[in-house]
Amino acid sequence: MRRVTVELAADDHETRRAVKYLVRTPDVIKVVHLSHEESRSRRAVLVSIDVPATRLPEVVATAHSTSAGIIDVSQSQCTLFLAADPRRIDDLLAALGGFTTRDLVLSAPLRTRTLVRRHRPEPGRS
């Protein structure tokens, strides 16, 4: 069994048509419609850049400021990973603009439900 996420840039009528089509497809088990209000969109990116040893502290500072993880470092190359909303990924790539990009892998959008936090009263208080 596989899970497939499809993001549509469509109005309500076109979205209903797409959902009806998917429901009628024999291999589809379940269709879940997530609105923008009740879900979050994330993407994952792996970016490998050429880094001279003298500029490695700059890359570490950039990774720290954008919450990216450094997953591999060699003498002349560094690979960073970030899973975040598309705006933060754009910020990371802009910050790394002064380096030569060797490889860039960007995932398709991933959409998950937003967790709703309910206020729980403290014990002993009503």
C-alpha positions, 0 to 999 in steps of 0.5 A, a space after each residue: 500500500 502507498 500513500 500519495 499526496 496531491 496538492 491542487 491549485 484549484 477552486 472548490 468545484 474542481 477540487 470536488 471533481 478531483 476527489 470524486 474521480 479519485 474515489 471512483 478509481 478502483 485502486 484507491 482505498 481512501 481519500 482525505 481532503 485537507 484544507 489549508 486551515 487544518 494542515 501544514 505543507 512541508 518540503 524536504 531538501 538536500 543540498 550539496 555545495 562546494 565549500 573551501 575549508 576557510 568558509 566552513 564556519 560560514 556554512 555552519 552559521 547558516 545551517 544553524 540560523 536556518 535550522 538545517 542539519 549538516 549531514 556530511 562534510 568532506 574537504 571540499 564539499 558539505 551536504 545540508 538537510 532541511 525539512 520545512 515550509 517552502 519559504 524557509 527552504 527558499 531562505 536557506 538556498 538564498 543564504 547558500 547563494 555564494 557557494 557553488 551548488 553541486 547537487 540539489 534534491 527537493 521533495 514534493 510537497 508533503 501535507 499533514 494535519 495540524 495538531 490541535 492543542 487543547 488547553 488543559 487546566 492545571 491540577 487543583 484549579 478549576 
